[in-house]
Each structure stands twice: as C-alpha cells, then as structure tokens.
Amino acid sequence: MEIFVSKKTKGIKSQIANLVAIASLDGNFSVAEKKLVFELGEKNGLSRDRVKEIIRSDEPIKFKTPDTDSLRFDRVYESIQMLLMEGDKEEEKIDFCTELAIKLGVRMAVAGVLVKKIVVGMKEEKSYADIKKESADFLNI
C-alpha cells in the first residue's frame, strides 16, 4: 500500500493501467505497445521498474480522474496513441477510448466526437499541438 504518493503519480499509474488495458484488448500486448507504455511512463516521471510493476500487477489500480481539461486531453490522446499502434479491433478500441474519455471527465455529449477528431488527426499525421488546438472547443483548454 502506498501512503505517501502524490496525486500526479496516482494519475500516471492509473493512466498506465488504462493503456495496458487498451493494449490487451486484442489479446496481444505487443513490443511496440510496451515500448509506448514505458516511454509515456518515463516521460511522466515513473521509473522503468515501476512501470513493469504496474504492467505485471494483478491488483487493480484506483482510477484517478485528471483535475484539468488539458490533462484529460493528454490522457485521451495517449490512449488513442496506444489504440493506433495496431490496426486490429480498432472500433472496439475506439469505443473503449470513448468510455475512458467519459470516465476521465469529458462530457458524454462530446467524448465520441473528441476521440474521433484525435484519431483522424493522428492518422493525418497532424502534430500533437495542432490536434490539441483543434480540440479546444470540446474542452476548456
């Protein structure tokens, strides 16, 4: 049990667990998907060992809702990055990301549109900044 863990760390751990769930939807947690999980974990301050623990853990990690719309966008964006790593079961993964966006605090009325906007932007190879700017109308960014 982790008593002295910051809200930020709890949020990152929750996001890593979400990404692992998305990667596992097709029954195959590929090398490319693992690489992305480690990159995002390290980018957000988690050690490789801590990320490995999260991946291997059978214990559920408490879901943490981000405090800001900007962070909500980042979490949805990262989830969609994982979604697009492999093209299989894309619709199922889009549905999962839409449900995740709602759980992250994105309004139900715009969650699906936001997810699809991010997916299209990534497929068109738009920059993160451009996609976030175009998505600002759906969130208070």
Secondary structure, DSSP 8 states (H G I E B T S, - for coil): --SS--HHHHHHHHHHHHHHHHHHTTS---HHHHHHHHHHHHHTT--HHHHHHHHH--S-------SSHHHHHHHHHHHHHHHTTS-TTHHHHHHHHHHHHHHTT--HHHHHHHHHHHHHHHHTT--HHHHHHHTGGGTT-
